[in-house]
Amino acid sequence: MFKIEQPATRKAPEGVVHVSAIADPKHAADFVEGVFRRVYGAGEGYELRVVRI
């Protein structure tokens, strides 16, 4: 289950949203990649890579 909502505070910058999820890592990754594809208009060949440092 994914939930996207705007912050409850008026101090949050324009366009900021909070995303919460109850999902396994694979479904969470698929969701985030799909959001980036839709928002930035990337095609099917687009691959999002997240690096944790």
N, C-alpha and C positions, 0 to 999 in steps of 0.2 A: 504494500500500500504506500503510495506516494502522496504527499500533501505539499502544495505550493501556495504560499500566502505572503502578502506584504507585511513588513514589520508593524507592530502595534504602535510604535513611537513615531512622532512627527519629525524627529531629528534624523531619521534614516535618509540617505541620499536617494534621489530619484532613480527608479529602475532597480532598486535593491529588493530581492525577495528572499524568503527563507524556504528551504526545501527540507522536509523531513521524510524519512522512509523507514519502513519495516520490511526489509528485503535482504536476500543473500547478496554477496558481492557481485555475482554475474548479472542479476537483474538490476542492481543499482547502477552498474557500469553501462548496461544497455540503455537505461533511462537517461543518464547524463549524456551519453553519446548522441542519442536521439534528440535531446533538447538542443545541443550544440548544432546538429545538422539543421534543425528547423529554424533556429534563431539566426544562424549565419548563412543559411542557404547552401550548405555543403552537400555534395553529391554522395552517392553510395560508396565511392572509393575513399571517402574521408574517414580517417581513423583518429580518434582522440586518445592521447597518451597522457596519463597522469603519473608524475614521478613524485614519490614521497621521500623527502630528505630527512 
